[in-house]
Amino acid sequence: MNFVKFNLSSVVFKNFTFQYERVLSKRFSAALSFGIIPRTTIPYAQFTLDFANGEKEIVKLLEDVRFNYYAITPEVRLYLGRKGYGRGFYIAPYYRYTSIGVKEARLNFDEEGDHPFHLDINGGIGGHSGGIMLGSQWGLGKYVTLDWWIMGLAFGVSNIRADGVPSQSIPQEALADMREGLTDLFSEIPIAKVKTLEVNQNHMKLEVTGPWAGLRGGLVLGVKF
C-alpha cells in the first residue's frame, strides 16, 4: 500500500511539501518528505518587522533580503492503533536535512561618517537534525487519506556561511570594528563556534557552526494506491 500526500498547512508559509509513504506491515511504514520554498521574501514580513522596534537598518535588511529553502526528511512510522496498515495514531522517528539560501542582504556602515559603504551578503545555512513526530492518519473513502502531523520536534547541528562584498574598499579604520562586532555577536551564543572569519578591504567571509532545532506539523491530504 502506498500514499502520495501534500501538506495543505505549509502553503501559508509559501512552503510546498510532498510526502511518499510505503506501508511495510501492519505496524510499520517508511516515508520520505520533500519541502521547498522558491526564492522569495520573508513570509509574513510585517509580523517579523514588528520585532525590529523601528530600527531603520534592521527594517531595511528584512524588507530587501531574499531566501530559498528546501528540506529532505526520511522517517519510519510505528502505528500503535488497532487498525494499523497506515491508519491510526503513530510515532515517527525522523532525520532532516535543511538548506536555506540567503541573497541580497545588505548592511550599511558608517552612514554618517566620512566613508559610508555597504556590504552585500550572500550565504546560507545547512542543518542536520533528528527528532520524533506524533501523528494520526485516517482513510477518507477508498482512495483518499488525511494525515495529521500533530507535532514533531528535532535537534541537531548547523553550519552558517556568509560572503560579503563591499561597495568600495573598506577603510582601514573600519576593519577592526567589523571584526570585533562579528566576533562579539557570535560570542553571545554559548554553543556557536566561529570556524572562519576573514575580513579585508575587499571581502568578508564568515563560517559558524552551532545548534539547530526544528518543528514539524500540518494537515496533509493524500491519495492511496
Protein Blocks (a to p, Z undefined) as FASTA:
>chain_A
ZZddddfklmmnopacddddddfbfmbccddddddddddddehklmmmmmnnopaklmmm
mmmpccddddddddddddfbfnlnoiajdddddddddddddehiacdehklmmbdcdddd
ddddddddddddddddddehjkbccdddfbacdddddddddddddfbdcdfklmmmmmmm
mmmmmmmpmkbccfbdcddfkbccdddddddddddedddddddZZ
